[in-house]
Amino acid sequence: MTPRARSALAGAFVALVSLLLCSQPVWSLDWGWHLATVERLLAEGRIPTDDIFSYASNHPYEPVHLLFQLLLGGLVRALGLELGLSSFRWLAGAALGVVLHASLRRRGAGAGPSALLALLVVAASEHRVMVRPHLFTWIFLPLLLSGLLAYRDGRTDRLAWLVPLFLAWTYAHPAAVYGGLALLGFVGVELARWLLASPRAPSGRRLRRLVGWGLAALLCLNAGPLGPGLVPYLLNHARLQRELHNQELHALLPPYSPGQALGLALLAGGLALALRRWRRLDLTLSLGSLSFLGLALAVARELPLALIVGALTVAPHVGAATRALRRRAGGGAVLALGSLAILPVLQTAWRLERDRGLLRVGLRPGRYPVGAADWIERHRPRGRIYNTSGAGSYLVYRLAPRRAGGPGWQVHTDGRMPMFREALREAREGFALVERRWRPEIVVVDFLHGPFEAHRFEAEPTFREHYRLVHVSAGGKVYLRLGAGNDALLAREGYEELRFVGTFWPGRRERAPDGGWIQPLPPPRNPARLAAEAARARRLDPSLGWLCPRGPQAASAGDQGLLRRGFGQ
C-alpha cells in the first residue's frame, strides 16, 4: 500500500470513529437562541444589536457567533431541527479528527501515530462536543499552528491564508482571541531567534513576511461586528462568569470525569515521551503547551485546547518512537502501541450500548421543555412568562416574539452573560423579589436544576400561595398565577395535590448524605387524588413513568434511578 493510500485510509478511520464518538443525542442548551437569532437576522436583514427575546436583559446583544449561527441555521432549514442539530455535531467531530490527523502528519508523526493521537484527543474531548460555537476554535487552532510551523520549517512560503482564517474565526467565536495570542507568541519566539542569531533563526525576509501577515491577521480581530470591542467583551464575559459562579469556569480539580482523566493521562504520557528527547523539543510549541495547560488548569472546559497543542508538540516524538520500535522489535511492538486506539473504540462501543443506537438523531429525552412549550402554544395562557435559565434558550426558539417570527412571548432569561446578569442574581435572592419586580402570570421551571440550587422558589410560601401547577412533562413544569385572567385554564388543567420542589413530589423521599432522609414536601392531604393526578400526568406524557409509579407512599431513594432514566440524563 502506498503512503498516500495509508494516509487516506487512516484519515477515513479517524473521521468515522470521531463521528461515532460525537453521535449522542443533542443535550447542550444554547442552540435555541442561536437559531432564533438566525431567523431574526434573515427577517430583518441586519445584524441584531438589541434583545427582543427577553424582557429582563440589561445589556446589548453582542453578535459574536454569526458564522456558527448561519451554518447551524442552514443545516436546520435544510434537514429539519433534530437532524440539523445532530449533523452539526457529527460534522464537527469528524472535522476535528480529520484536521488533527492531517496536522499531526505534517508534524512528521506518520499516518498510524497521527491517527492514534487524533483519536485519543477526540475521545478525551468528546464530552465538550456540543452544538456550540467553541468547536470552531478547536478546528481553527491546529490549522493555525500547523500552518505557522510549516512556514517556519521552510515547507511553504504562503501566509496569506492567515487573513481569511482569522476573519472566519472572529465571526464564529470570540475565542479567536486565543488564536491571536498564539500567533503573537509564535512571532515573538521567531523574533527572539533572529535577534539572538540562533542557528535556526529565520532570514530577515521571511521574518518580515511573518510579521506583516501576522499584523494583518491580528487586525482581523477588530474587523468583526464588535470592532475593537472583542477583547474587552471576552474579558468582561469571563469576569462576570466568575462573579456569578458559573460552573463552566471551575478549575481542573479532582475528581475527574473519564474524559478529563484520559486527557490528563495523554498529556502526561506525551510529556514523558518528549522529555526523553528534550534536545529536540520544539521551543515554540512547548511554550504554547504550557500556556494552554495553565489555561486548562484554571478553566477546565479549555482542556481540549491544551490536548490539541500538546498533541502537536509530541507528534514528532511519537513518530520517532514508533519508527524505533519497528526497527528494534518489529511489527508486534508497533501493534501493541497501536492497541491504545482501542480506548476511543471502546468508548464509542460503550456509548452505542448506552444510547441504544449507532447514530442517535435528535434531542436527548427530558433535556428540553418540549411539552411545556407545546402546552403554552396550544392553550395560549395570558400574561408574562418567568422561566428558569435551563428552559430559556429552548423557549426562545419556540415562543419568540412575532417580530422574530414566533408565536409572541418574551422569556425572562436564557442565562447568557452579561445580558442577564441581574436576572441571574435575582434568582438567588428569592421569588419575593421576582414578584415585586415582574409579577409574572406564567412560570416555566426546568427539571435540570437542583431543588436547593439557584431556583428555590417552588419551596417558597410566596410562590405556593399564588401559583398552581397546570402542566408537567419530562422536560419541565408550567405554573399559572391564581386570579390573573387564566381561571378557566386553571379549573380545567390545574393540579391540586401534585406539587414539586425541583425533582421532588409529595411522598417522595431521598436519602441525605448523613444517612437520614430528606423530605422537602409533606405527604399528600388526599393520596387518592394525588394518585389520580399522577396517572393523568403519566397519560399525557408516558415518559413520566418515574412519577409515583406505585402510589405516592412507595417513592423512595431508589426512585433516583427511575428519575434519571425518565429524563434521559
Residue pairs with C-beta under 8 A, 6 or more apart in sequence:
1 9
3 111
6 111
6 112
7 105
7 111
9 111
10 101
10 111
10 112
10 114
10 115
11 98
11 101
11 102
11 111
11 115
13 115
14 97
14 98
14 100
14 101
14 115
14 118
14 119
14 122
15 94
15 97
15 98
16 94
17 97
17 119
17 122
17 344
17 345
17 348
18 93
18 94
18 96
18 97
18 98
18 118
18 119
18 122
19 90
19 93
19 94
19 97
20 348
20 351
20 352
20 358
20 359
21 93
21 122
21 123
21 126
21 129
21 344
21 347
21 348
21 351
22 89
22 90
22 92
22 93
22 94
22 122
22 126
22 129
23 86
23 89
23 90
23 93
23 351
23 358
23 359
23 360
24 89
24 351
24 355
24 360
24 364
25 86
25 355
25 360
25 361
25 362
25 363
25 364
25 365
25 367
25 568
26 82
26 85
26 86
26 89
26 131
26 362
26 363
26 364
26 367
27 130
27 363
27 364
27 367
28 130
28 131
28 132
29 367
29 368
29 390
29 393
29 394
29 415
29 448
30 130
30 131
30 132
30 393
30 414
31 72
31 85
31 131
31 132
31 393
31 397
32 392
32 393
32 394
32 395
32 396
32 397
32 398
32 414
33 53
33 392
33 393
33 396
33 397
33 414
33 416
34 65
34 68
34 69
34 72
34 73
34 133
35 69
35 72
35 73
35 76
35 397
36 53
36 396
36 397
36 400
36 404
36 406
37 48
37 63
37 69
38 69
38 70
38 72
38 73
39 73
39 400
39 404
39 405
40 48
40 52
40 400
40 403
40 404
40 405
41 47
41 48
41 66
41 69
41 70
42 73
43 403
43 404
43 405
47 63
47 66
47 225
48 61
48 63
49 60
49 61
49 62
49 63
50 60
50 61
51 57
51 60
51 61
51 419
52 400
52 401
52 403
52 404
52 410
53 396
53 400
53 401
53 404
53 410
53 411
53 414
54 392
54 396
54 410
54 411
54 412
54 413
54 414
54 419
54 420
54 423
55 384
55 410
55 411
55 412
55 438
56 412
56 413
56 420
56 422
56 423
56 426
56 438
57 413
57 419
57 420
57 423
58 419
58 420
58 421
58 422
58 423
59 418
59 419
59 420
59 421
60 419
61 419
62 225
62 226
62 229
62 233
63 225
63 226
64 173
64 174
64 224
64 225
64 226
64 230
64 233
65 133
65 172
65 173
66 171
66 172
66 225
67 133
67 136
67 168
67 171
67 172
68 132
68 133
68 136
68 172
68 173
69 133
71 88
72 84
72 85
72 88
72 131
75 84
75 85
75 87
75 88
76 84
76 85
77 84
78 84
79 87
82 361
82 362
82 363
83 361
83 362
85 131
85 362
85 363
86 359
86 360
86 361
86 362
88 131
89 129
89 130
89 131
90 359
92 129
92 135
92 139
93 122
93 126
93 129
95 139
96 122
96 125
96 129
96 135
96 138
96 139
97 118
97 119
97 122
99 139
99 142
99 143
100 114
100 117
100 118
100 121
100 122
100 142
100 308
100 311
101 114
101 115
101 118
102 114
102 146
103 142
103 143
103 145
103 146
103 312
104 113
104 114
104 117
104 118
104 311
104 312
104 315
105 111
105 114
106 146
106 149
106 150
106 155
107 146
107 149
107 312
107 315
107 316
107 319
108 315
108 316
108 319
109 117
109 315
109 316
109 318
109 319
109 322
110 319
110 322
110 323
112 322
112 334
112 338
113 315
113 318
113 319
113 322
114 315
114 319
115 341
116 318
116 337
116 338
116 340
116 341
117 311
117 314
117 315
117 318
118 311
119 341
119 343
119 344
120 262
120 266
120 311
120 340
120 341
120 343
120 344
121 263
121 266
121 304
121 307
121 308
121 311
122 129
122 344
123 259
123 262
123 343
123 344
123 347
124 259
124 260
124 262
124 263
124 266
124 303
124 304
124 307
125 138
125 259
125 263
125 303
125 304
125 307
126 259
126 347
127 257
127 259
128 134
128 259
128 301
128 303
128 304
129 135
133 172
133 173
134 173
134 175
136 168
136 169
136 172
136 173
137 169
137 172
137 173
137 175
137 176
137 178
137 179
137 305
138 304
138 305
138 308
140 165
140 168
140 169
140 172
140 176
140 179
141 178
141 179
141 182
141 305
141 308
141 309
142 308
142 312
143 165
144 162
144 165
144 179
144 182
144 183
145 182
145 186
145 285
145 288
145 309
145 312
146 312
147 156
147 159
147 161
147 162
147 165
148 183
148 186
149 282
149 284
149 285
149 312
150 156
151 157
151 158
151 159
151 206
151 210
152 186
152 190
152 202
152 284
157 206
157 209
159 209
159 210
159 213
159 214
160 213
162 183
162 213
162 214
162 216
162 217
163 213
163 216
163 217
163 220
165 179
165 217
166 176
166 179
166 180
166 217
166 218
166 220
166 221
167 220
167 223
169 176
169 179
169 220
170 176
170 220
170 221
170 223
170 224
170 230
171 224
171 225
174 230
174 233
174 234
174 237
175 234
176 221
176 224
176 230
177 221
177 230
177 231
177 234
178 305
180 217
180 218
180 221
181 291
182 288
183 214
183 217
183 218
184 214
184 218
185 284
185 287
185 288
185 291
186 214
186 284
186 288
187 210
187 211
187 214
189 283
189 284
189 287
190 201
190 202
190 207
190 210
190 284
191 207
191 211
192 198
193 200
193 201
193 202
194 201
194 202
194 204
194 207
202 210
221 230
221 231
222 228
222 230
224 230
226 233
236 418
237 417
237 418
238 249
240 417
240 418
240 421
241 248
241 249
241 417
242 249
244 417
244 421
244 424
244 425
246 417
248 299
248 301
249 299
249 301
250 299
250 300
251 297
251 298
251 299
251 300
252 260
252 296
252 297
252 298
252 299
252 300
252 303
253 300
256 264
258 347
260 300
260 303
262 343
263 303
263 304
263 306
263 307
264 303
266 307
266 310
266 311
267 293
267 306
267 307
267 310
270 310
270 311
270 313
270 314
270 317
270 318
271 310
271 314
273 314
273 317
273 318
273 321
274 281
274 286
274 313
274 314
274 317
275 281
276 317
277 317
277 320
280 316
280 317
281 313
282 313
282 316
285 309
285 312
285 313
286 313
288 309
288 313
289 306
289 309
289 310
289 313
292 302
292 305
292 306
292 308
292 309
292 310
293 306
293 310
295 302
295 305
295 306
296 302
296 303
296 305
296 306
321 337
322 334
322 337
325 333
325 334
325 337
326 333
326 334
352 358
363 370
364 568
364 569
365 474
365 543
365 567
365 568
366 447
366 474
366 475
366 543
366 566
366 567
366 568
366 569
367 448
367 475
367 567
367 568
367 569
368 391
368 394
368 475
368 476
369 391
369 394
369 395
369 444
369 446
369 473
369 475
369 476
370 394
370 473
370 475
371 471
371 473
371 474
371 475
371 476
371 540
371 541
372 391
372 395
372 444
372 471
372 473
372 475
372 476
372 477
372 478
373 394
373 395
373 398
373 399
375 470
375 471
375 473
375 478
376 385
376 399
376 409
376 442
376 444
376 478
377 398
377 399
377 407
379 489
379 493
380 407
381 441
381 442
381 480
381 486
381 489
382 441
382 484
382 485
382 486
383 440
383 441
383 442
383 481
383 484
383 485
383 486
384 410
384 438
384 439
384 440
384 441
384 442
385 395
385 399
385 409
385 410
385 411
385 412
385 440
385 442
385 443
385 444
386 412
386 434
386 438
386 440
386 442
386 443
386 444
387 395
387 411
387 412
387 413
387 443
387 444
387 445
387 446
388 427
388 444
388 445
388 446
388 449
388 454
388 455
389 413
389 414
389 415
389 420
389 424
389 427
389 446
389 449
389 454
389 455
390 415
390 446
390 448
390 449
391 444
391 445
391 446
391 475
391 476
392 411
392 412
392 413
392 414
392 415
393 414
393 415
395 409
395 411
395 414
395 444
396 411
396 414
398 406
398 407
399 406
399 407
399 408
399 409
399 411
400 406
400 407
400 409
401 408
401 409
401 410
402 408
412 423
412 438
412 440
413 420
413 423
413 424
414 420
415 424
417 424
424 454
426 433
426 434
426 437
427 434
427 454
427 455
428 454
430 456
430 457
430 460
430 462
431 456
431 457
431 460
431 462
431 463
432 460
432 462
434 440
434 457
435 462
435 466
440 481
441 480
441 481
441 484
441 485
441 486
442 478
442 479
442 480
442 481
443 463
443 467
443 478
443 479
443 480
443 481
444 476
444 477
444 478
444 479
445 455
445 458
445 476
445 477
445 479
445 500
446 475
446 476
447 474
447 475
447 476
447 477
447 502
447 503
447 567
449 455
449 502
450 502
450 503
451 458
451 459
451 501
451 502
451 503
451 504
451 520
452 502
457 463
458 464
458 499
458 500
458 501
458 502
459 501
459 520
463 479
464 499
466 481
466 482
467 479
467 480
467 481
467 482
468 479
468 480
468 482
468 490
468 494
468 495
468 496
469 477
469 478
469 479
469 494
469 495
469 498
469 499
469 500
470 478
470 479
470 480
470 489
470 490
470 493
470 494
470 495
471 477
471 478
471 493
472 478
472 495
472 498
472 500
472 537
472 541
472 544
472 547
473 537
473 540
473 541
473 543
473 544
474 541
474 543
474 544
474 566
474 567
474 568
475 567
477 500
480 486
480 489
480 490
480 494
482 490
495 533
495 537
496 526
496 529
496 533
497 506
497 524
497 525
497 526
497 529
497 530
497 533
498 505
498 506
498 530
498 533
498 534
498 537
499 505
499 506
499 521
500 521
501 520
501 521
502 520
503 563
504 510
504 520
504 521
505 521
505 534
505 547
505 548
505 552
505 555
506 521
506 522
506 523
506 524
506 530
506 552
507 521
507 523
507 524
507 527
507 530
507 548
507 552
507 553
507 555
508 519
508 521
508 548
508 552
508 555
508 556
508 559
509 517
509 518
509 519
509 555
509 556
509 557
510 517
510 518
510 519
510 557
510 560
511 517
511 518
511 557
512 518
523 552
523 553
524 530
524 552
527 551
527 552
527 553
530 548
530 552
531 548
531 551
531 552
534 547
534 548
534 552
537 544
537 547
538 544
538 545
538 547
543 566
544 566
545 562
545 566
546 559
546 562
546 563
546 565
546 566
547 566
548 554
548 555
549 555
549 559
549 562
